[in-house]
Amino acid sequence: MKNILQHINKAFDHRVRLGIMSALMVNESIDFSTLKELLGVTDGNLASHLKSLEKEEYITIEKQFIGRKPNTKYSITKLGKLEFTKHINALEKLIRKQ
């Protein structure tokens, strides 16, 4: 049990961060508006969770302009994929042990 718990990552303990990472695992990149709509959160809430994941180097941010409108896209890093996969695998093992 202890061995499983060491792979539970506190960075993913919030439903918004779990949602962000899940969406990025299956999409090459996603823009801010799409993530906001997908997760049903406010701008500020989403921005703070994205900042936490960026600080851990689990996601990267690309800012650009489309026409004159700013657009921010997010992608998962190799480290992010690795750590999120470990986290999900640990959760699955924990559930199966019950």
C-alpha positions in Angstrom: 0.0 0.0 0.0 2.8 2.5 0.9 4.5 1.8 -2.4 1.3 2.7 -4.3 0.8 5.9 -2.3 4.2 7.2 -3.1 3.1 7.6 -6.8 0.0 9.6 -5.9 1.0 13.1 -7.0 -0.2 16.1 -5.0 0.0 18.3 -8.1 -3.0 16.4 -9.5 -5.1 16.3 -6.3 -7.6 18.9 -7.5 -10.4 18.1 -10.0 -9.4 21.1 -12.2 -5.8 20.0 -12.5 -6.9 16.4 -13.1 -9.2 17.7 -15.9 -6.5 19.8 -17.4 -4.0 16.9 -17.5 -6.6 14.5 -18.8 -7.6 16.8 -21.6 -3.9 17.4 -22.6 -3.1 13.7 -22.6 -5.5 13.2 -25.5 -5.0 16.5 -27.3 -1.7 17.9 -28.7 -2.6 21.3 -27.4 -5.7 23.2 -26.1 -6.4 26.9 -25.8 -7.5 28.7 -22.7 -11.1 29.3 -23.8 -11.6 25.6 -24.7 -10.2 24.4 -21.4 -12.4 26.9 -19.5 -15.5 25.7 -21.3 -14.6 22.1 -21.0 -14.0 22.3 -17.2 -16.7 24.8 -16.4 -14.4 27.1 -14.3 -13.7 30.8 -14.1 -10.8 32.5 -15.7 -9.0 33.1 -12.4 -9.6 29.6 -11.2 -8.3 28.0 -14.4 -5.3 30.4 -14.6 -4.2 29.5 -11.0 -4.3 25.8 -11.7 -2.5 26.2 -15.0 0.2 28.2 -13.3 0.7 25.4 -10.7 1.1 22.8 -13.4 3.5 25.1 -15.3 5.6 25.6 -12.2 6.0 21.9 -11.9 7.0 21.8 -15.6 4.1 19.5 -16.4 2.7 21.8 -19.1 4.1 24.4 -21.5 2.4 27.7 -22.5 2.5 29.2 -26.0 1.2 32.7 -26.5 0.4 34.0 -29.9 -2.0 36.3 -31.8 -4.6 35.1 -34.2 -5.3 38.2 -36.2 -5.3 40.9 -33.5 -6.7 38.6 -30.8 -4.4 37.0 -28.2 -4.5 33.2 -28.0 -2.8 31.1 -25.3 -2.3 27.4 -25.9 -1.2 24.7 -23.5 0.6 21.4 -24.1 1.7 18.6 -21.9 5.4 18.0 -21.4 7.2 14.6 -21.4 7.6 15.0 -17.7 3.9 15.8 -17.3 2.9 12.7 -19.3 5.2 10.5 -17.2 4.1 11.9 -13.9 0.4 11.9 -14.8 0.6 8.3 -16.0 2.3 7.2 -12.8 -0.5 9.0 -10.8 -3.3 7.4 -12.8 -1.7 3.9 -12.5 -1.3 4.4 -8.7 -5.0 5.4 -8.4 -6.0 2.3 -10.4 -3.9 0.0 -8.3 -5.4 1.6 -5.1 -8.9 1.1 -6.3 -8.2 -2.6 -7.3 -6.8 -3.3 -3.9 -10.0 -2.4 -2.1 
